[in-house]
Structures are given as C-alpha cells and as structure tokens.
Amino acid sequence: MAGLSFALEAASKGTVAVVTKKNRIESATNYAQGGIASVLGDDDSFDEHIKDTLTAGAGLCRENVVRFVVEHGPESIAKLVEWGANFTWESDGKGFDLGREGGHRHRRIVHAKDFTGREVERAMVEAARRSPNITFFEDHYAVDLLVKSVAAGVQCLGAYVLGKNGKIEPFSAPVTCMATGGAGKVYLYTSNPDIASGDGLAMAFRAGARLANLEFMQFHPTCLYHPYAKSFLISEAVRGEGAVLKLPGDGEFMENYHELGCLAPRDIVARAIDSEMKRLGVDSVLLDITSRTPEFIRERFPGIYEKCLEFGIDMTKEPIPVVPAAHYMCGGVRTDLNGRTSVDGLYAVGEVACTGLHGANRLASNSLLEAVVMSQAASHDAVGRLDELAASVEGFSPDRWDETGVVDSDEEVVITQNWDEIRRFMWNYVGIVRSDKRLERARKRIKLLNEEIGEFYNNFKVTPPLVELRNLALVAELIISCATARKESRGLHYNIDHPERNDGMWMRDTIVRKMVF
C-alpha cells in the first residue's frame, strides 16, 4: 500500500521501477482485514484520535507526527476512493460503516467488510497498471543499496537487484524508496506473509541509515490456532463488534487486566493471553462472538467465517481458538515527516519506517493510515527534490556485482537449518515476555549464526533464500541489541527483570547505526 501510493504519486513527474520479490499483490497489505483508522464520525475528533494513539504508544510517539498523520486521514481515504477502493457503507448510504477496534474509544475504522487490505490493494494495483510511467519487476530481489560517500555522509543511488535469471544488476535512480514491510518471519509464529524477512531494515542498516526502536515488535493477540491454519489472523474488529476472550472452561479474563477489557491495546491483550496460557498450561484461549446473530457475523466477517469453516469451526455457534503471533514492527528505519532517512536520496514508507507515529505500541488500524499519508508526503518531497538529486546521479557508474571465486552451493540445508533456528530462539527468548538471561542467550546464538551465514554468503552464489536468511539474521541481531539496551518495560517490550516503566531514563528512542565510511 505504501509503495504503490508512492509510485502512483511519483509517476506523475517521472518514471518509476517497482521492484518486488514476489508478485505485485503479495504483501502484508493484502492480508490486512480490519481497516483504516480515520476521523469521519460526528461524535469523533482529531484530538480524540491523537489521544488514543498517544495512549497506546506509551510515551514514545512523536506528537507532531501523530497530529500530521491523523489530520491527513480523511483526505487519504478520499484518495483511496479516487483510486477505486470500494469501502463498506452504512445501510442508509449516508456514510462509511465505521468499526471499532482495541484502544479506540470511538468508531473510526473504515473497512471493506473483513478484507480491507485486499480491496485497497486491488484498486491501487489496477491504477498502477494503467500508468504508462510505472514498470513492475516481479520476482526480483533487492540485495543491497547502491551508496556512495558524499561530504554530508552517505547518498543512495539505487540498488543491486537479483533478477529471475540469477544475475545481480545495478538499478540506478536519483530517488530510492523502500516499502519493504516488516520482519514478522524472524519469529516462529507470525501473521505475516513469508516475504516479511526484514529486507529493507537490513539493507538500510548496511548502508549506514539510522534505525530505531526495533525492540517493539507487536504481537497480534488473536491468530487462529489450528495445526493447518498457517498464519491466519482473526481481525481485532471481531472484538470491536462484541467478541470476548475466554479461558477453556473458566470464563472471561480481560477485565482483570485493563478497564477496556477485550478492547484494551494490543500489547496488554497479547501479554494477558500469554500469561493465562502459561498459568493454565493450555495451547490457546477462546474468542467468542456467538452473542451476535449468525446473520450479522456472516455479513460483517465473511472472510473469517469461511476460513474458520474450512477448519471445522462455525464461529456463529462456537468460540474460535486463538493465540498471539508476531504481527507488526513498530520500530524501523528512522524518517522525518517527509519520509527522508539519514541516507540522502533514500526514503522509507510503511512498516519498514519508524516515523514516530506508533511509539512503543501501534494503535489498531493506524498502519494503513500511516502508509498512505506518509507515502504521499514522501513522494511530494522527492518530486520537489528531483532535479537536485538527479544532478548527483549524472556521470555515476555503479560497480558491477563481484562474483569472483563464488560457486553454486551444494549445502542448502545450511539455509533451512539456520532459518529455523533463528525463528525458534527468537520466539522463546525475544518474544512477548523477555528476561536479561534469555536475551543474553539469544545474543550469543545470533553472533555465531551471523558468522556462519557471512562465511556462506561470501563463498557461494547469491540466491533468494540466502538473501532472506542474511537479512533475517541481521534483523534478529538488531532486535536483540535494542531489547537488551532498554532496561525497562514499556509498550510491546516487557522484561521481567525490569518490570517497571522508567520515564527518567528511557523516554527516548533506541537507535542503532552502522558506520560505513
């Protein structure tokens, strides 16, 4: 959503190459069910939306960013409608059917039933296809950014890209925008698609960009628990429409954890579920919406209803077994209000970016809102600087990719073994609840694995699985570093050895950066 929004705006002033490692519709946006938060109801206000966002963010939101994104919400919804998105309207046709989700004190979630992301992406892909200035490069993998040293630091001039033919070629450009999504696949259980391996985070770090707050990985409280239901999310909107969380044979429990009960912010709900599962020794809890009529459930949540039926669960008659899963990276590549990173010519939008909107915990459905608002701001800024940035590219001749001495790998098992090991110890040691001892164990393991992966990368030809493993391992190390540094508990980061929030020391971002020149 962020990448296509940037491309559609930028295409009005120049040509755009969209490099995507899968097909053009495969993204986290496509899996987003709930909707887009925006102030459109008569009983709502920008100040109320800002207040809810700041509360969820646990003291680390940048208030000027929050206000900027929230106040540009309605025009962003209008832009999506202009591109062809069909949202659900009220039965009288007078306005959007607004939903409510955890952490929101008003109904402000614009949705297309329970497949909002899919509908928005459909509209944007079709709009991009109609643009003569946008070219898609599907099944192409960005390997590393093209950078050069300049007086002010580092400048980005494109990227090295692995094509379908197995060759790595330089893609030169005066403006490079990363919209690579998050890093959910660094964890064993995640709602993210398989492509979410932290590629943009890793490339930006290697290029010298500043990254912030990677300890704040949001775990969605309710993913379907079933041995064959891979990564299927049960939208927070289900709780917004009256579903309650229950323990097997033991009733409701969320009122014991927060005044908003089942509509508490995600960090609180996920931690409560994790705590109750460990206390009782059970594999899941139950999400029950049987208080609503079958007709309402099938009409409001057709996608979730059909998916549950595939696994023998009729949500109109019985509760859904659910567990938390890694969902959204609230940290990322640090940007300003125009999407600029600390590397000149490099922009970051969407989940890969850390704008300051989410702070220590993202408010539900603010992600798609941020994707559109910030990508629009970034594209406008990039277009305004195009002549200046283009001048710096003139005469630039990127080096060819060096494959001297590398051979085809005959040990692909190294990749799968390391991938599985990283995801498992990240879940166990750097998950919903952490400790100093667990983090130290994770740090030692990732140090050894990164050495092994680095040696493998230097000796064998680059392949898509190797690109992803290299990035995944680096992002895991950065998450561990940030989590180890923060000696408190705040938002999504909970350490049992430092259980209290410490505003005196830690009301600030955790910054990581590699010096490259």
KAJO-V160392 format. One record per residue. SS is DSSP state (H for helix, E for strand, L for the rest). D_LAST is the distance of its C-alpha to the last C-alpha in Angstrom with 1 decimal. Layout:
ss/d_last
SS/D_LAST
SS/D_LAST
This chain:
ss/d_last
L/33.5
H/30.3
H/29.0
H/32.4
H/32.9
H/29.6
H/30.6
H/34.2
H/33.3
H/30.6
L/33.0
L/35.2
L/32.8
L/31.1
L/30.8
E/29.1
E/28.1
E/28.6
E/27.0
E/28.7
L/28.9
L/32.6
L/35.3
L/34.9
L/37.0
L/35.4
L/33.5
H/33.9
H/35.7
H/38.3
H/39.2
L/39.4
L/43.1
L/43.6
L/42.6
E/40.8
E/41.4
L/42.6
L/45.2
L/48.2
L/51.2
L/53.7
L/53.4
L/49.6
L/47.3
H/43.6
H/43.9
H/45.2
H/42.4
H/39.9
H/41.7
H/41.8
H/38.0
H/37.2
H/39.7
H/38.1
L/34.6
L/35.7
L/34.2
L/30.6
L/31.2
L/30.1
H/33.5
H/32.5
H/30.9
H/34.0
H/36.3
H/34.4
H/34.5
H/38.1
H/39.5
L/38.1
H/39.6
H/43.0
H/41.6
H/39.2
H/42.2
H/44.0
H/41.1
H/41.4
H/45.2
H/44.7
H/42.6
L/45.5
L/45.0
L/48.4
L/48.4
L/51.4
E/53.9
L/56.6
L/60.0
L/61.4
L/58.6
L/57.8
L/54.2
E/51.6
L/52.6
L/50.2
E/49.4
L/48.3
L/45.8
L/44.7
L/43.6
L/45.1
L/48.2
L/49.3
L/49.6
L/46.7
E/45.4
E/45.8
L/46.3
L/47.8
L/49.9
L/47.6
L/45.4
H/43.6
H/40.2
H/41.9
H/44.0
H/41.1
H/39.0
H/42.0
H/42.5
H/38.9
H/38.6
H/41.9
H/40.6
H/37.5
H/39.7
H/41.7
L/38.8
L/38.6
L/34.9
E/33.6
E/33.1
E/32.6
E/30.8
E/32.4
L/31.6
L/28.1
E/25.1
E/21.6
E/19.5
E/15.9
E/14.4
E/13.6
E/10.4
E/8.9
E/6.8
E/9.6
L/11.0
L/11.3
E/8.0
E/8.0
E/11.3
E/13.3
E/15.8
E/17.8
E/17.8
E/18.9
E/22.4
E/24.9
L/28.3
L/31.8
L/32.1
L/29.4
L/27.1
E/23.5
E/23.1
E/20.5
E/21.8
E/20.4
L/21.1
L/20.4
L/20.8
E/20.0
E/21.8
E/21.7
L/25.1
L/24.8
L/27.0
L/26.8
L/26.8
H/30.4
H/30.6
H/28.7
L/32.1
L/35.4
L/37.4
E/36.0
L/37.4
L/34.5
L/34.7
L/33.3
L/30.3
L/28.9
L/26.3
L/23.3
H/21.5
H/19.9
H/18.9
H/17.2
H/15.5
H/14.2
H/12.9
H/11.0
H/9.5
L/8.4
L/11.9
L/14.2
E/17.2
E/20.4
L/23.7
L/23.6
L/26.5
L/28.8
E/30.1
E/33.4
E/36.2
E/38.9
E/42.2
E/44.3
E/43.6
E/46.7
L/47.5
L/49.0
L/48.3
L/48.0
L/46.4
L/42.8
L/40.6
L/43.2
E/42.8
L/45.8
L/44.9
L/45.0
H/47.4
H/50.0
H/50.0
H/50.0
L/53.3
L/55.0
L/53.8
E/53.8
E/52.1
E/54.6
E/54.8
L/57.0
L/60.5
L/59.3
E/58.9
E/56.2
L/53.6
H/51.0
H/53.3
H/52.7
L/48.9
L/48.7
L/51.0
L/50.0
H/50.8
H/49.6
H/47.8
L/45.6
L/41.8
H/40.2
H/38.6
H/42.0
H/43.9
H/41.6
H/41.7
H/45.5
H/46.0
H/43.9
H/45.9
H/49.2
H/48.4
H/47.6
H/50.6
H/53.0
L/51.4
L/51.4
L/49.1
L/49.2
E/50.8
E/52.8
E/52.3
E/55.7
L/56.4
L/60.0
L/61.3
L/60.5
L/62.8
H/62.1
H/62.2
H/59.6
H/57.2
H/57.6
H/57.2
H/54.2
L/52.3
H/53.4
H/50.2
H/50.1
H/53.9
H/53.8
H/50.9
H/52.7
H/55.9
H/54.2
L/53.8
L/57.3
L/56.5
L/58.6
L/56.8
L/59.9
L/61.9
L/59.6
L/56.3
E/53.0
E/51.3
E/47.7
E/44.7
E/41.3
E/38.3
E/34.5
E/34.4
E/31.6
E/28.1
L/28.3
L/24.6
E/21.8
E/18.9
E/19.4
L/20.8
L/22.8
L/26.4
L/25.3
L/23.3
E/19.9
L/16.9
L/13.9
L/12.2
E/14.3
L/16.8
E/16.8
E/20.0
E/21.4
L/25.2
H/27.7
H/27.3
H/23.6
E/23.1
E/23.6
L/25.4
L/27.3
L/30.6
L/31.3
L/30.3
L/31.2
L/33.7
L/34.2
L/37.7
L/39.4
L/39.0
H/36.4
H/33.8
H/35.5
H/36.1
H/32.4
H/31.5
H/33.7
H/33.2
H/29.4
H/29.1
H/31.5
H/29.6
H/26.3
H/28.1
H/29.8
H/26.6
H/24.8
H/28.0
H/28.1
L/24.6
H/25.2
H/26.0
H/23.0
H/20.5
H/22.6
H/22.2
H/18.5
H/19.2
L/21.9
L/21.3
L/18.2
L/18.9
L/17.0
L/17.0
L/19.8
L/19.4
L/19.7
L/22.7
L/23.4
L/25.5
L/25.7
E/29.2
L/31.1
L/31.3
L/34.7
L/33.8
L/33.2
H/34.9
H/31.6
H/30.1
H/33.2
H/33.6
H/30.1
H/30.3
H/33.6
H/32.7
H/29.7
H/31.8
H/34.7
H/33.0
H/31.0
H/34.5
H/36.2
H/33.6
L/31.4
L/34.1
L/36.4
L/37.2
E/34.8
L/35.1
H/33.0
H/34.5
H/33.8
H/30.1
H/29.7
H/31.4
H/29.1
H/26.0
H/27.3
H/28.3
H/25.1
H/23.1
H/25.4
H/25.5
H/21.7
H/21.8
H/24.8
H/23.3
H/20.1
H/22.4
H/24.6
H/21.8
H/20.7
H/24.3
E/26.0
L/26.0
L/24.4
L/27.2
H/27.5
H/28.5
H/25.6
H/23.2
H/24.9
H/25.2
H/21.5
H/20.8
H/23.8
H/22.9
H/19.4
H/21.1
H/23.8
H/21.5
H/20.0
H/23.6
H/24.7
H/22.0
H/23.0
H/26.7
H/26.6
H/25.0
L/27.7
L/30.8
L/33.3
L/34.9
E/34.3
L/34.9
L/33.8
E/32.4
L/35.4
E/35.3
L/38.7
L/37.5
L/36.4
L/38.9
L/39.0
L/36.8
L/35.3
H/34.6
H/34.2
H/31.1
H/29.8
L/30.5
L/26.8
L/24.1
L/22.2
E/18.5
E/15.9
L/12.2
L/9.4
L/6.1
L/3.8
L/0.0
